[in-house]
């Protein structure tokens, strides 16, 4: 009987916003070790996608470790070194104890540490430096909003990006990458990666794949795959604009067993199209007061007010008060917002339903936003903040599985606006966030959403109309206002 292939499994997941002041430390990471990783089977994550393929292929999975954290500030490099220490030990042990046939990694691809602008590239290079791992098939999945680097391409055989934004296909992309690993083992093939960084930087609201330019680029990528059987996969990488590193921005990569010349020609086509369409990636946003004034005249609802500048999924603190202030200023009632503010939750630890308290709400996580709001609120309810995702294909499921913790949470009300205050910032990618707290989104007139694109899968089906508004904040779409120092120049729209 043919022996089962042994595949090492590990993961490193963080999208790093280098323009916020916070340092993301070890305590901010969820760490899964050993048997915790196979236990993710069925949770909708990218690791779950890999495990599905491993099961169907009959692989022996060697699970080592996964570190993951929500998008936030620069990671303490000690976290990376601890991750590497655990992975290196597991890798060396696996090589000494029966060997390995391959490695599969769950990555984000936009991590930055206090000592490295390319931790994923460094990680892959360190793996290749381990005796016995120099030529192992090395595959994995990564986020469409990664920073793709030459080191990542040089040291991997087949990294596969999500193709959709919102990232409804994260698990599917993991399946696709694991299937490429299975194909490589079956065909005894050793594909390589080729990559190209374009001189373009797009803010997240400009990178939805239902819209141009990403829609056109993804279509061309699929066309290239169909035209050349030796090109196994083509990645369109929208990039992560809030990372001040040399390679930030739009990139393309592919997995191929063909010639370097054909790979270069394919990358040329993608880069040329991206440059032609670069202006389409510039988001157009409403003035907040103009949007709210219009909403106030409209019947029914809900109307969604999207605030990219405080995009939790992009690394912002999720505590800005601009939308709440706007709802109150315009007298918009039957509305709701969610704000991350552990300090306020703690301050209301002794409150009972119906109590009226004055709180200093939100605005504590960034000096770029509207700041804290001193406000009288009526206490409605409290909970442990635990809920299960209604949508197992959401990006939140891919990041964290279907069981989500917002931390201790309270619901408050002020002048007809319900305020969900969480101890732990939670990307607004699932309606279960509000519904679990007794707030029914479909019945509301207006909802403030701290996101850019990833909320659409949850909110678009219930929305009468969506308004993306410009507010001050760390995830601003006005990229020319950010103090880039390490970014290569010139890069559109940075002059």
KAZIDA-V38450 format. One record per backbone hydrogen bond with DSSP energy under -0.5 kcal/mol. CO is the residue of the C=O (numbers start at 0). NH is the residue of the N-H. If there is no record, write none. Layout:
CO_NH / CO_NH
This chain:
4_6 / 4_59 / 5_100 / 5_101 / 6_61 / 7_103 / 8_63 / 8_64 / 9_105 / 10_66 / 11_107 / 12_68 / 13_15 / 13_109 / 14_16 / 14_71 / 15_17 / 16_19 / 22_24 / 23_75 / 24_27 / 25_28 / 28_30 / 29_31 / 29_67 / 31_65 / 32_35 / 33_36 / 33_37 / 34_38 / 36_39 / 37_40 / 39_42 / 44_48 / 45_49 / 46_50 / 47_51 / 48_52 / 49_53 / 50_54 / 51_55 / 52_56 / 53_57 / 53_58 / 54_57 / 58_60 / 59_6 / 60_62 / 61_8 / 63_33 / 64_10 / 65_31 / 66_12 / 67_29 / 71_16 / 73_23 / 74_113 / 75_78 / 75_79 / 76_80 / 77_81 / 78_82 / 79_83 / 80_84 / 81_85 / 82_86 / 83_87 / 84_88 / 85_89 / 86_90 / 87_91 / 88_92 / 89_93 / 90_94 / 91_95 / 92_96 / 93_98 / 95_97 / 100_136 / 101_7 / 102_138 / 103_9 / 104_106 / 104_140 / 105_11 / 107_142 / 108_146 / 109_15 / 110_118 / 111_74 / 115_112 / 117_121 / 118_122 / 119_123 / 120_124 / 121_125 / 122_126 / 123_127 / 124_128 / 126_129 / 129_132 / 132_135 / 136_102 / 136_138 / 137_156 / 137_157 / 138_104 / 139_159 / 140_106 / 141_161 / 142_145 / 143_237 / 143_238 / 145_147 / 148_152 / 149_153 / 150_154 / 151_155 / 152_155 / 152_192 / 155_192 / 157_139 / 159_141 / 164_208 / 164_209 / 165_167 / 166_169 / 168_172 / 169_173 / 170_174 / 171_175 / 172_176 / 173_177 / 174_178 / 175_179 / 176_180 / 177_181 / 178_182 / 179_183 / 180_184 / 181_185 / 182_186 / 183_187 / 183_188 / 191_255 / 193_253 / 195_197 / 195_251 / 197_199 / 198_491 / 199_249 / 202_205 / 203_206 / 204_207 / 207_210 / 210_214 / 212_216 / 213_217 / 214_218 / 215_219 / 216_220 / 217_221 / 218_222 / 219_223 / 220_224 / 221_225 / 222_226 / 223_227 / 227_230 / 229_231 / 229_256 / 229_257 / 232_254 / 234_236 / 234_252 / 235_237 / 236_250 / 237_201 / 238_240 / 239_242 / 241_17 / 241_18 / 241_243 / 242_244 / 244_247 / 245_487 / 249_197 / 250_236 / 251_195 / 252_234 / 253_193 / 254_231 / 254_232 / 255_191 / 258_262 / 259_263 / 260_264 / 261_265 / 262_266 / 263_267 / 264_268 / 265_269 / 266_270 / 267_271 / 268_272 / 269_273 / 270_274 / 271_275 / 272_276 / 274_277 / 276_279 / 276_280 / 277_280 / 278_281 / 280_282 / 282_284 / 285_469 / 286_290 / 287_291 / 288_292 / 289_293 / 290_294 / 291_295 / 292_296 / 293_296 / 294_297 / 301_463 / 301_464 / 302_446 / 303_305 / 303_466 / 304_448 / 305_307 / 305_468 / 306_309 / 307_310 / 308_474 / 309_311 / 310_313 / 310_315 / 311_314 / 317_339 / 318_362 / 320_324 / 321_325 / 322_326 / 323_327 / 324_328 / 325_329 / 326_331 / 327_330 / 330_332 / 333_444 / 333_445 / 334_417 / 335_447 / 336_419 / 338_340 / 338_421 / 340_344 / 341_345 / 342_346 / 343_347 / 344_347 / 345_348 / 347_350 / 351_354 / 354_356 / 354_378 / 356_358 / 356_376 / 358_360 / 358_374 / 360_372 / 362_371 / 365_368 / 371_373 / 372_360 / 372_374 / 374_358 / 376_356 / 376_378 / 377_412 / 378_353 / 380_410 / 382_408 / 384_405 / 386_403 / 389_391 / 390_393 / 393_397 / 394_398 / 395_399 / 396_400 / 397_45 / 401_388 / 401_403 / 403_386 / 403_405 / 405_422 / 405_423 / 407_422 / 408_382 / 409_420 / 410_379 / 410_380 / 411_418 / 412_377 / 413_416 / 415_333 / 415_334 / 415_417 / 416_413 / 417_336 / 417_419 / 418_411 / 418_420 / 419_338 / 419_421 / 420_409 / 421_340 / 426_428 / 429_432 / 430_433 / 430_434 / 431_435 / 433_436 / 433_438 / 434_437 / 437_439 / 438_440 / 439_442 / 440_443 / 444_302 / 445_335 / 446_304 / 448_306 / 448_450 / 449_311 / 452_455 / 454_457 / 454_458 / 455_459 / 458_461 / 458_462 / 459_462 / 464_303 / 465_467 / 466_305 / 466_468 / 467_285 / 468_470 / 469_287 / 472_475 / 476_478 / 477_480 / 478_481 / 481_483 / 490_493 / 491_200 / 493_490
